[in-house]
Amino acid sequence: MSTDIQVHKPTPIIAKEKLVLFDRSSDMKQTMKALEAGKSVLITAFYSNGLSLLKELQVYLRRKLPTESFKEQREYRAQYHKLSNQILIEIADHKLVPKKAPSIGWLEKLYPETGNFLLTFPQIQGLNSAWQWYIKGIAIPVLRNKLHPYYGTYFPTRFDHLILFDNWLKRYEGPKKSAIDVGIGSGVLSFQLVKHGFQKVFGTDTNPNAIVGLTEFMGDTKMSRKVELDFGHLFGKWEKQTELIVFNPPWLPTSKQLNRNDEAIYYPEGLFPDFFTEAKKRLLPEGKLVIIFSNLAQITNVTTDHPIEKELASGGRFQLERKLTRAVKAASDKTKRDQHWRASEEVELWVLTY
């Protein structure tokens, strides 16, 4: 694996125009007008002023925009994303300038070449959360050890699909010489495969942070000799045939240009046709293709298309051996989003063969 992979990180901002300063005494209406006019607002004095401004921005947008349907919620989030990212915070010597701000190790780890710059407040919130997860670790029900996810790497916050996969692995009686994990992310599926006796797992990802993070996380442990990584699209450099291919793709389609944070959630149009074409070349005659998916796109009326059903109906490459489903747990009481559709959400595990 190449050691000169460049990780994705928020791009440092250099202010080119006069910034609107914000503290506790600032007029909230004027600040909202400034944001809607496209001006950048700098948080001063206390870190908590940034939190207060974000809260007011949410209230302001909720008054303006309905959030009843799934699509309306997406529109609200798009507006909030746009305006909140005009709220800036200053960094000096790898530390946040406002008082009572959190200490975020990523500022030094990701930006060794520069200690003085600006970032958006949501970016700082993301860096702060990611630092807490990285330091404290995250317990995953199907794994013995905690995950310590690297910045910018997708990791699961719901576990129904992982439990479904773990239950399938317990009953799997095929050979366990090797497997390929397409889109390895934070490594959960690969670690499950090793736990259940697979001798070698080849993991790929288009996200450099996933590859760099897992390389660091595994270090020189036994796991690093069982899980081999490649930074690349779909199967990357792996040409060798294997007895098992696992794929946990994004569950929602998109027609817009993806940003890197969306790639774990929304899949581009050609992803599944390309995946099935390449998977056929790399699956041994008696091998199995396991895809973890969900009915989320259908029950939220984003699309009626189901990419796996489509492949089975018209692809001519694979046949269905088995489909397992598991109901998703109800949404947390803490969530403010309308998620009534969660009652009918199911995660799916598709086992395909030749």
DRENPA-440287 format. One record per residue (C-alpha): residue number from 0; residue in three letters; y, z, x. Coordinates in nm, 2 decimals. Layout:
<pts>
<NUM; "ALA"; <Y; Z; X>>
...
</pts>
This chain:
<pts>
<0; "MET"; <0.00; 0.00; 0.00>>
<1; "SER"; <0.35; -0.09; 0.13>>
<2; "THR"; <0.55; 0.21; 0.24>>
<3; "ASP"; <0.89; 0.05; 0.21>>
<4; "ILE"; <0.90; 0.05; -0.17>>
<5; "GLN"; <1.25; 0.12; -0.30>>
<6; "VAL"; <1.26; 0.37; -0.59>>
<7; "HIS"; <1.47; 0.31; -0.90>>
<8; "LYS"; <1.75; 0.56; -0.94>>
<9; "PRO"; <2.08; 0.58; -1.11>>
<10; "THR"; <2.34; 0.36; -0.93>>
<11; "PRO"; <2.62; 0.57; -0.78>>
<12; "ILE"; <2.95; 0.51; -0.96>>
<13; "ILE"; <3.28; 0.47; -0.78>>
<14; "ALA"; <3.58; 0.51; -1.02>>
<15; "LYS"; <3.80; 0.19; -1.01>>
<16; "GLU"; <4.03; 0.30; -1.29>>
<17; "LYS"; <4.20; 0.62; -1.39>>
<18; "LEU"; <3.96; 0.85; -1.57>>
<19; "VAL"; <4.03; 1.05; -1.88>>
<20; "LEU"; <3.98; 1.42; -1.79>>
<21; "PHE"; <3.80; 1.65; -2.03>>
<22; "ASP"; <3.78; 2.03; -2.05>>
<23; "ARG"; <3.79; 2.29; -2.32>>
<24; "SER"; <4.15; 2.23; -2.40>>
<25; "SER"; <4.11; 1.85; -2.45>>
<26; "ASP"; <4.18; 1.70; -2.79>>
<27; "MET"; <3.84; 1.59; -2.93>>
<28; "LYS"; <3.97; 1.31; -3.15>>
<29; "GLN"; <4.17; 1.16; -2.87>>
<30; "THR"; <3.86; 1.18; -2.64>>
<31; "MET"; <3.65; 1.00; -2.90>>
<32; "LYS"; <3.91; 0.73; -2.93>>
<33; "ALA"; <3.91; 0.69; -2.55>>
<34; "LEU"; <3.53; 0.65; -2.55>>
<35; "GLU"; <3.54; 0.39; -2.83>>
<36; "ALA"; <3.81; 0.20; -2.64>>
<37; "GLY"; <3.57; 0.17; -2.35>>
<38; "LYS"; <3.74; 0.43; -2.12>>
<39; "SER"; <3.54; 0.66; -1.89>>
<40; "VAL"; <3.58; 1.04; -1.94>>
<41; "LEU"; <3.53; 1.28; -1.65>>
<42; "ILE"; <3.39; 1.63; -1.72>>
<43; "THR"; <3.60; 1.89; -1.54>>
<44; "ALA"; <3.60; 2.27; -1.50>>
<45; "PHE"; <3.26; 2.38; -1.64>>
<46; "TYR"; <2.93; 2.19; -1.68>>
<47; "SER"; <2.90; 2.32; -2.03>>
<48; "ASN"; <3.21; 2.11; -2.13>>
<49; "GLY"; <2.98; 1.80; -2.09>>
<50; "LEU"; <2.72; 1.95; -2.32>>
<51; "SER"; <2.99; 2.03; -2.58>>
<52; "LEU"; <3.13; 1.67; -2.56>>
<53; "LEU"; <2.78; 1.52; -2.61>>
<54; "LYS"; <2.72; 1.74; -2.91>>
<55; "GLU"; <3.06; 1.64; -3.07>>
<56; "LEU"; <2.97; 1.27; -3.00>>
<57; "GLN"; <2.65; 1.31; -3.19>>
<58; "VAL"; <2.83; 1.47; -3.49>>
<59; "TYR"; <3.10; 1.19; -3.48>>
<60; "LEU"; <2.84; 0.91; -3.48>>
<61; "ARG"; <2.63; 1.07; -3.75>>
<62; "ARG"; <2.93; 1.07; -3.98>>
<63; "LYS"; <2.97; 0.70; -3.91>>
<64; "LEU"; <2.61; 0.57; -3.90>>
<65; "PRO"; <2.32; 0.63; -4.14>>
<66; "THR"; <1.99; 0.74; -3.98>>
<67; "GLU"; <1.75; 0.72; -4.27>>
<68; "SER"; <1.52; 0.44; -4.15>>
<69; "PHE"; <1.34; 0.39; -3.82>>
<70; "LYS"; <1.57; 0.08; -3.75>>
<71; "GLU"; <1.89; 0.28; -3.84>>
<72; "GLN"; <1.77; 0.55; -3.60>>
<73; "ARG"; <1.74; 0.29; -3.32>>
<74; "GLU"; <2.09; 0.16; -3.39>>
<75; "TYR"; <2.23; 0.52; -3.38>>
<76; "ARG"; <2.05; 0.58; -3.05>>
<77; "ALA"; <2.19; 0.25; -2.91>>
<78; "GLN"; <2.55; 0.35; -3.00>>
<79; "TYR"; <2.50; 0.70; -2.86>>
<80; "HIS"; <2.35; 0.56; -2.54>>
<81; "LYS"; <2.65; 0.33; -2.49>>
<82; "LEU"; <2.93; 0.59; -2.55>>
<83; "SER"; <2.75; 0.89; -2.38>>
<84; "ASN"; <2.71; 0.68; -2.06>>
<85; "GLN"; <3.09; 0.66; -2.04>>
<86; "ILE"; <3.10; 1.03; -1.98>>
<87; "LEU"; <3.10; 1.10; -1.61>>
<88; "ILE"; <3.04; 1.39; -1.37>>
<89; "GLU"; <3.13; 1.42; -1.00>>
<90; "ILE"; <2.89; 1.50; -0.72>>
<91; "ALA"; <3.01; 1.63; -0.38>>
<92; "ASP"; <2.78; 1.71; -0.09>>
<93; "HIS"; <2.48; 1.64; -0.32>>
<94; "LYS"; <2.60; 1.91; -0.56>>
<95; "LEU"; <2.76; 1.89; -0.91>>
<96; "VAL"; <3.14; 1.97; -0.89>>
<97; "PRO"; <3.19; 2.15; -1.23>>
<98; "LYS"; <3.12; 2.52; -1.23>>
<99; "LYS"; <2.79; 2.67; -1.35>>
<100; "ALA"; <2.62; 2.34; -1.31>>
<101; "PRO"; <2.24; 2.32; -1.24>>
<102; "SER"; <2.11; 2.26; -0.89>>
<103; "ILE"; <1.92; 1.93; -0.89>>
<104; "GLY"; <1.71; 1.85; -0.58>>
<105; "TRP"; <1.69; 1.48; -0.67>>
<106; "LEU"; <2.06; 1.44; -0.56>>
<107; "GLU"; <1.96; 1.50; -0.20>>
<108; "LYS"; <1.61; 1.35; -0.22>>
<109; "LEU"; <1.71; 1.02; -0.38>>
<110; "TYR"; <2.06; 0.98; -0.22>>
<111; "PRO"; <2.02; 1.08; 0.14>>
<112; "GLU"; <2.27; 0.82; 0.25>>
<113; "THR"; <2.56; 0.95; 0.04>>
<114; "GLY"; <2.66; 1.29; -0.10>>
<115; "ASN"; <2.98; 1.20; -0.28>>
<116; "PHE"; <2.98; 0.99; -0.60>>
<117; "LEU"; <2.99; 0.99; -0.98>>
<118; "LEU"; <2.71; 0.96; -1.23>>
<119; "THR"; <2.70; 0.95; -1.61>>
<120; "PHE"; <2.64; 1.29; -1.78>>
<121; "PRO"; <2.31; 1.16; -1.95>>
<122; "GLN"; <2.19; 1.04; -1.61>>
<123; "ILE"; <2.25; 1.39; -1.47>>
<124; "GLN"; <2.07; 1.55; -1.77>>
<125; "GLY"; <1.78; 1.31; -1.70>>
<126; "LEU"; <1.78; 1.41; -1.33>>
<127; "ASN"; <1.79; 1.78; -1.42>>
<128; "SER"; <1.50; 1.76; -1.66>>
<129; "ALA"; <1.30; 1.55; -1.42>>
<130; "TRP"; <1.36; 1.80; -1.14>>
<131; "GLN"; <1.24; 2.09; -1.36>>
<132; "TRP"; <0.92; 1.90; -1.45>>
<133; "TYR"; <0.87; 1.79; -1.09>>
<134; "ILE"; <0.91; 2.15; -0.96>>
<135; "LYS"; <0.73; 2.35; -1.23>>
<136; "GLY"; <0.47; 2.09; -1.32>>
<137; "ILE"; <0.33; 1.99; -1.66>>
<138; "ALA"; <0.00; 2.11; -1.80>>
<139; "ILE"; <-0.21; 1.83; -1.95>>
<140; "PRO"; <-0.50; 1.95; -2.18>>
<141; "VAL"; <-0.75; 1.70; -2.03>>
<142; "LEU"; <-0.68; 1.77; -1.66>>
<143; "ARG"; <-0.76; 2.08; -1.45>>
<144; "ASN"; <-0.44; 2.07; -1.25>>
<145; "LYS"; <-0.08; 2.03; -1.35>>
<146; "LEU"; <0.11; 1.70; -1.31>>
<147; "HIS"; <0.43; 1.70; -1.10>>
<148; "PRO"; <0.58; 1.37; -1.22>>
<149; "TYR"; <0.83; 1.19; -1.00>>
<150; "TYR"; <1.17; 1.09; -1.12>>
<151; "GLY"; <1.17; 0.78; -1.34>>
<152; "THR"; <0.79; 0.79; -1.41>>
<153; "TYR"; <0.66; 0.80; -1.76>>
<154; "PHE"; <0.44; 1.10; -1.84>>
<155; "PRO"; <0.27; 1.19; -2.17>>
<156; "THR"; <0.43; 1.45; -2.40>>
<157; "ARG"; <0.17; 1.41; -2.67>>
<158; "PHE"; <-0.20; 1.42; -2.59>>
<159; "ASP"; <-0.40; 1.28; -2.88>>
<160; "HIS"; <-0.47; 0.95; -2.71>>
<161; "LEU"; <-0.57; 1.13; -2.39>>
<162; "ILE"; <-0.81; 1.35; -2.58>>
<163; "LEU"; <-0.95; 1.04; -2.75>>
<164; "PHE"; <-1.01; 0.88; -2.41>>
<165; "ASP"; <-1.16; 1.20; -2.27>>
<166; "ASN"; <-1.41; 1.22; -2.55>>
<167; "TRP"; <-1.51; 0.86; -2.50>>
<168; "LEU"; <-1.56; 0.92; -2.12>>
<169; "LYS"; <-1.79; 1.22; -2.20>>
<170; "ARG"; <-2.02; 0.98; -2.38>>
<171; "TYR"; <-1.98; 0.68; -2.14>>
<172; "GLU"; <-2.32; 0.60; -1.98>>
<173; "GLY"; <-2.24; 0.29; -1.78>>
<174; "PRO"; <-2.20; 0.26; -1.40>>
<175; "LYS"; <-1.92; 0.46; -1.24>>
<176; "LYS"; <-1.87; 0.28; -0.91>>
<177; "SER"; <-1.52; 0.15; -0.98>>
<178; "ALA"; <-1.25; 0.12; -1.25>>
<179; "ILE"; <-0.90; -0.04; -1.27>>
<180; "ASP"; <-0.62; 0.15; -1.44>>
<181; "VAL"; <-0.35; -0.10; -1.53>>
<182; "GLY"; <0.00; 0.06; -1.55>>
<183; "ILE"; <-0.11; 0.39; -1.39>>
<184; "GLY"; <0.22; 0.57; -1.46>>
<185; "SER"; <0.18; 0.94; -1.38>>
<186; "GLY"; <-0.19; 0.89; -1.31>>
<187; "VAL"; <-0.34; 1.08; -1.61>>
<188; "LEU"; <-0.61; 0.81; -1.70>>
<189; "SER"; <-0.71; 0.77; -1.33>>
<190; "PHE"; <-0.74; 1.14; -1.29>>
<191; "GLN"; <-0.96; 1.16; -1.60>>
<192; "LEU"; <-1.18; 0.88; -1.46>>
<193; "VAL"; <-1.23; 1.07; -1.14>>
<194; "LYS"; <-1.30; 1.39; -1.33>>
<195; "HIS"; <-1.57; 1.21; -1.52>>
<196; "GLY"; <-1.74; 1.09; -1.20>>
<197; "PHE"; <-1.59; 0.75; -1.11>>
<198; "GLN"; <-1.61; 0.69; -0.74>>
<199; "LYS"; <-1.31; 0.47; -0.70>>
<200; "VAL"; <-1.01; 0.38; -0.92>>
<201; "PHE"; <-0.76; 0.11; -0.84>>
<202; "GLY"; <-0.43; 0.18; -1.01>>
<203; "THR"; <-0.14; -0.06; -1.04>>
<204; "ASP"; <0.22; -0.03; -1.17>>
<205; "THR"; <0.54; -0.24; -1.18>>
<206; "ASN"; <0.74; 0.09; -1.15>>
<207; "PRO"; <0.80; 0.17; -0.78>>
<208; "ASN"; <0.87; 0.54; -0.87>>
<209; "ALA"; <0.51; 0.57; -1.02>>
<210; "ILE"; <0.36; 0.44; -0.69>>
<211; "VAL"; <0.59; 0.65; -0.46>>
<212; "GLY"; <0.55; 0.96; -0.68>>
<213; "LEU"; <0.17; 0.94; -0.70>>
<214; "THR"; <0.14; 0.87; -0.32>>
<215; "GLU"; <0.34; 1.19; -0.26>>
<216; "PHE"; <0.16; 1.39; -0.53>>
<217; "MET"; <-0.19; 1.30; -0.40>>
<218; "GLY"; <-0.09; 1.34; -0.03>>
<219; "ASP"; <-0.40; 1.35; 0.19>>
<220; "THR"; <-0.62; 1.51; -0.07>>
<221; "LYS"; <-0.97; 1.40; -0.18>>
<222; "MET"; <-0.80; 1.24; -0.48>>
<223; "SER"; <-0.60; 1.01; -0.25>>
<224; "ARG"; <-0.93; 0.86; -0.12>>
<225; "LYS"; <-1.06; 0.81; -0.48>>
<226; "VAL"; <-0.74; 0.66; -0.63>>
<227; "GLU"; <-0.60; 0.35; -0.45>>
<228; "LEU"; <-0.25; 0.23; -0.55>>
<229; "ASP"; <-0.08; -0.11; -0.57>>
<230; "PHE"; <0.28; -0.19; -0.66>>
<231; "GLY"; <0.24; -0.50; -0.88>>
<232; "HIS"; <0.23; -0.66; -1.22>>
<233; "LEU"; <-0.08; -0.61; -1.43>>
<234; "PHE"; <-0.38; -0.62; -1.18>>
<235; "GLY"; <-0.15; -0.66; -0.87>>
<236; "LYS"; <-0.36; -0.75; -0.57>>
<237; "TRP"; <-0.70; -0.65; -0.71>>
<238; "GLU"; <-0.92; -0.95; -0.74>>
<239; "LYS"; <-1.26; -0.78; -0.73>>
<240; "GLN"; <-1.46; -0.74; -1.05>>
<241; "THR"; <-1.52; -0.40; -1.19>>
<242; "GLU"; <-1.73; -0.23; -1.46>>
<243; "LEU"; <-1.44; -0.07; -1.64>>
<244; "ILE"; <-1.07; -0.17; -1.70>>
<245; "VAL"; <-0.84; 0.08; -1.88>>
<246; "PHE"; <-0.50; 0.00; -2.02>>
<247; "ASN"; <-0.25; 0.22; -2.20>>
<248; "PRO"; <0.02; -0.03; -2.28>>
<249; "PRO"; <0.35; 0.03; -2.45>>
<250; "TRP"; <0.30; 0.06; -2.83>>
<251; "LEU"; <0.61; -0.12; -2.97>>
<252; "PRO"; <0.72; -0.48; -2.93>>
<253; "THR"; <1.07; -0.58; -2.83>>
<254; "SER"; <1.27; -0.90; -2.84>>
<255; "LYS"; <1.56; -0.77; -2.63>>
<256; "GLN"; <1.59; -0.76; -2.25>>
<257; "LEU"; <1.42; -0.44; -2.14>>
<258; "ASN"; <1.58; -0.19; -1.91>>
<259; "ARG"; <1.35; 0.00; -1.68>>
<260; "ASN"; <1.34; 0.32; -1.89>>
<261; "ASP"; <1.22; 0.11; -2.19>>
<262; "GLU"; <0.92; -0.05; -2.01>>
<263; "ALA"; <0.69; 0.23; -2.09>>
<264; "ILE"; <0.78; 0.22; -2.46>>
<265; "TYR"; <0.83; -0.15; -2.55>>
<266; "TYR"; <0.61; -0.44; -2.45>>
<267; "PRO"; <0.75; -0.79; -2.38>>
<268; "GLU"; <0.61; -1.09; -2.57>>
<269; "GLY"; <0.37; -1.23; -2.31>>
<270; "LEU"; <0.22; -0.90; -2.19>>
<271; "PHE"; <-0.10; -0.90; -2.39>>
<272; "PRO"; <-0.19; -1.27; -2.36>>
<273; "ASP"; <-0.14; -1.24; -1.98>>
<274; "PHE"; <-0.34; -0.91; -1.96>>
<275; "PHE"; <-0.64; -1.05; -2.15>>
<276; "THR"; <-0.64; -1.37; -1.94>>
<277; "GLU"; <-0.64; -1.17; -1.61>>
<278; "ALA"; <-0.88; -0.90; -1.74>>
<279; "LYS"; <-1.15; -1.16; -1.82>>
<280; "LYS"; <-1.15; -1.26; -1.45>>
<281; "ARG"; <-1.20; -0.91; -1.33>>
<282; "LEU"; <-1.45; -0.76; -1.57>>
<283; "LEU"; <-1.82; -0.76; -1.47>>
<284; "PRO"; <-2.06; -0.93; -1.72>>
<285; "GLU"; <-2.18; -0.59; -1.85>>
<286; "GLY"; <-1.83; -0.43; -1.81>>
<287; "LYS"; <-1.60; -0.27; -2.07>>
<288; "LEU"; <-1.24; -0.31; -2.14>>
<289; "VAL"; <-1.08; 0.00; -2.29>>
<290; "ILE"; <-0.73; -0.02; -2.44>>
<291; "ILE"; <-0.54; 0.28; -2.58>>
<292; "PHE"; <-0.30; 0.19; -2.85>>
<293; "SER"; <-0.15; 0.31; -3.18>>
<294; "ASN"; <-0.06; 0.18; -3.53>>
<295; "LEU"; <0.30; 0.30; -3.47>>
<296; "ALA"; <0.46; -0.05; -3.49>>
<297; "GLN"; <0.29; -0.13; -3.82>>
<298; "ILE"; <0.37; 0.20; -4.00>>
<299; "THR"; <0.73; 0.19; -3.89>>
<300; "ASN"; <0.76; -0.18; -4.01>>
<301; "VAL"; <0.87; -0.30; -3.66>>
<302; "THR"; <0.60; -0.57; -3.68>>
<303; "THR"; <0.28; -0.66; -3.87>>
<304; "ASP"; <0.12; -0.81; -3.56>>
<305; "HIS"; <-0.14; -0.61; -3.38>>
<306; "PRO"; <-0.19; -0.76; -3.03>>
<307; "ILE"; <-0.55; -0.64; -2.99>>
<308; "GLU"; <-0.65; -0.76; -3.34>>
<309; "LYS"; <-0.48; -1.09; -3.26>>
<310; "GLU"; <-0.68; -1.13; -2.94>>
<311; "LEU"; <-1.01; -1.06; -3.11>>
<312; "ALA"; <-0.93; -1.31; -3.39>>
<313; "SER"; <-0.81; -1.60; -3.18>>
<314; "GLY"; <-0.84; -1.53; -2.80>>
<315; "GLY"; <-1.21; -1.63; -2.77>>
<316; "ARG"; <-1.25; -1.40; -2.47>>
<317; "PHE"; <-1.37; -1.06; -2.59>>
<318; "GLN"; <-1.56; -0.90; -2.88>>
<319; "LEU"; <-1.52; -0.56; -3.03>>
<320; "GLU"; <-1.79; -0.31; -2.93>>
<321; "ARG"; <-1.62; -0.01; -3.09>>
<322; "LYS"; <-1.29; 0.12; -3.22>>
<323; "LEU"; <-1.21; 0.49; -3.23>>
<324; "THR"; <-0.91; 0.65; -3.40>>
<325; "ARG"; <-0.75; 1.00; -3.40>>
<326; "ALA"; <-0.47; 1.12; -3.63>>
<327; "VAL"; <-0.15; 1.22; -3.45>>
<328; "LYS"; <-0.03; 1.58; -3.48>>
<329; "ALA"; <0.27; 1.64; -3.70>>
<330; "ALA"; <0.61; 1.61; -3.54>>
<331; "SER"; <0.76; 1.93; -3.39>>
<332; "ASP"; <0.98; 2.14; -3.62>>
<333; "LYS"; <1.24; 2.12; -3.35>>
<334; "THR"; <1.29; 1.75; -3.37>>
<335; "LYS"; <1.59; 1.63; -3.56>>
<336; "ARG"; <1.47; 1.27; -3.61>>
<337; "ASP"; <1.32; 1.17; -3.94>>
<338; "GLN"; <0.96; 1.13; -3.86>>
<339; "HIS"; <0.79; 1.13; -4.20>>
<340; "TRP"; <0.58; 0.83; -4.08>>
<341; "ARG"; <0.40; 1.05; -3.83>>
<342; "ALA"; <0.17; 1.17; -4.11>>
<343; "SER"; <0.01; 0.82; -4.11>>
<344; "GLU"; <0.02; 0.76; -3.73>>
<345; "GLU"; <-0.31; 0.72; -3.55>>
<346; "VAL"; <-0.39; 0.66; -3.19>>
<347; "GLU"; <-0.66; 0.40; -3.12>>
<348; "LEU"; <-0.92; 0.34; -2.85>>
<349; "TRP"; <-1.05; -0.01; -2.84>>
<350; "VAL"; <-1.37; -0.09; -2.64>>
<351; "LEU"; <-1.41; -0.47; -2.58>>
<352; "THR"; <-1.69; -0.65; -2.41>>
<353; "TYR"; <-1.78; -1.02; -2.35>>
</pts>
